[in-house]
Amino acid sequence: MEFCYKISYSKLAKGFRGKLQSNVALQRDRCSAYLAAKLQDFNRQSFSVIDSEAKVMGLKEELEGKIPESKLAFLRTGFDIIGDVAVIEIPEELESKKLIIAKALAKVQPHIKTVCRKLGEREGTFRLRELEILVGKDTRTEHRECGCAYRLDLARVYFSPREATERQRIALQVRPKETVMVMFAGVGPYAIMIAKKQKPARVYAIEINPDAFKYMKENIRINKVSDKVEPVLGDVKKVARNFYGKCDRVVMPLPKEGYKFLPYAFRCLKTKGGIIHFYHYAHEDDLYSEAEGLVKKAAKKAGRSIKILARRKVLPYGPRVFKVCLDIKAGKSK
Ligand SMILES: C[S@@+](CC[C@H](N)C(=O)[O-])C[C@H]1O[C@@H](n2cnc3c(N)ncnc32)[C@H](O)[C@@H]1O
């Protein structure tokens, strides 16, 4: 089984770099290291892997002479690239130069067909954000990640390429013949990666956004996992009851108010117990206390004992705010 990791090279402890190089294929570029590893060959717990935005090399150089140097200092060279669509942030200081920047980006990254600009934060139940198209026409694309393909429309569904490492981390933990529930499944990346990389008995994937659900069905088909993944359209609060007592593992990738769904997650687990992956937002001063408190409270109500197996800082979300994950082992229901 082979997984790909994108990590910041500087984040690897010096001693560990040598170890990795002897065990795995490692390629470096100027800002990050990519490694493909036979996972059984190294201990994942030894270092922390944090995904980051893609860095576009040569953009500043391309803009020299087109934008005054004083303004170039405001340019952000880190973007999300999803398939052939780039999503960029334009600071106020560069508002009048947004088209020049977008065109320069498409020039230095010729595979990019559409350049969009973020117009705000993600909002609403579907976790969508408004985008302004600066170059190209189409926000529909196909993104490839670790042997899986995801078709999606960035204007209509949630998708983040920065969560690739987290998806792999979760998929890695799934044992053969497990029944897995992915709540808040989006276009299907967690469910599809689990089904493709492991041998679960079944993966149920619940999503409320009809557009995301439509793409999830298509992605299940193109990734050839229709025999494993069952897409479910609906609100977790309404449809989870069909899966009560059936699951060995529940993934809850909704950090914003996902705690409200913890009672449903506990009920979906088999009587003998199982694992929950719970996501939450937290300030870096205290990353896990609130999440742990919420889980303990829900577990008590559900009549389950719990043990926290892992605490993980997943991604930066805002200034000093992170998306975090708790891997929780829930015991037998009383
Ligand atoms: C943060 S996104 C994660 C999507 C996907 N898991 C991924 O990693 O790309 C959360 C998703 O949950 C969906 N969602 C929000 N509330 C929901 C609910 N009550 N029931 C089912 N899906 C919900 C949203 O439409 C959105 O697609």
The ligand as an SDF file (V2000), in Angstrom:
LIG
                    3D

 27 29  0  0  0  0  0  0  0  0999 V2000
  -16.1440   20.8650    6.0250 C   0  0  0  0  0  0  0  0  0  0  0  0
  -17.0550   20.1300    4.7150 S   0  0  0  0  0  0  0  0  0  0  0  0
  -16.2090   18.5690    4.5640 C   0  0  0  0  0  0  0  0  0  0  0  0
  -16.5110   17.8650    3.2700 C   0  0  0  0  0  0  0  0  0  0  0  0
  -15.6680   16.6040    3.0280 C   0  0  0  0  0  0  0  0  0  0  0  0
  -15.6810   15.7130    4.1430 N   0  0  0  0  0  0  0  0  0  0  0  0
  -14.2660   16.9670    2.6480 C   0  0  0  0  0  0  0  0  0  0  0  0
  -13.3460   16.7110    3.4220 O   0  0  0  0  0  0  0  0  0  0  0  0
  -14.0860   17.4930    1.5480 O   0  0  0  0  0  0  0  0  0  0  0  0
  -18.5490   19.7190    5.5450 C   0  0  0  0  0  0  0  0  0  0  0  0
  -19.6090   19.0850    4.6590 C   0  0  0  0  0  0  0  0  0  0  0  0
  -20.6860   18.6810    5.4900 O   0  0  0  0  0  0  0  0  0  0  0  0
  -21.9100   18.9480    4.8490 C   0  0  0  0  0  0  0  0  0  0  0  0
  -22.9080   19.0680    5.9240 N   0  0  0  0  0  0  0  0  0  0  0  0
  -23.0700   20.1260    6.7730 C   0  0  0  0  0  0  0  0  0  0  0  0
  -24.0670   19.8750    7.6380 N   0  0  0  0  0  0  0  0  0  0  0  0
  -24.5330   18.6220    7.3440 C   0  0  0  0  0  0  0  0  0  0  0  0
  -25.5480   17.8060    7.8950 C   0  0  0  0  0  0  0  0  0  0  0  0
  -26.3150   18.2240    8.9180 N   0  0  0  0  0  0  0  0  0  0  0  0
  -25.7540   16.5720    7.3730 N   0  0  0  0  0  0  0  0  0  0  0  0
  -24.9950   16.1440    6.3180 C   0  0  0  0  0  0  0  0  0  0  0  0
  -24.0240   16.8790    5.7460 N   0  0  0  0  0  0  0  0  0  0  0  0
  -23.7830   18.1070    6.2540 C   0  0  0  0  0  0  0  0  0  0  0  0
  -21.6390   20.2120    4.0500 C   0  0  0  0  0  0  0  0  0  0  0  0
  -22.5320   20.3400    2.9750 O   0  0  0  0  0  0  0  0  0  0  0  0
  -20.1900   19.9940    3.6010 C   0  0  0  0  0  0  0  0  0  0  0  0
  -20.1360   19.3670    2.3580 O   0  0  0  0  0  0  0  0  0  0  0  0
  1  2  1  0
  2  3  1  0
  2 10  1  0
  3  4  1  0
  4  5  1  0
  5  6  1  0
  5  7  1  0
  7  8  2  0
  7  9  1  0
 10 11  1  0
 11 12  1  0
 11 26  1  0
 12 13  1  0
 13 14  1  0
 13 24  1  0
 14 15  1  0
 14 23  1  0
 15 16  2  0
 16 17  1  0
 17 18  1  0
 17 23  2  0
 18 19  1  0
 18 20  2  0
 20 21  1  0
 21 22  2  0
 22 23  1  0
 24 25  1  0
 24 26  1  0
 26 27  1  0
M  CHG  2   2   1   9  -1
M  END
$$$$
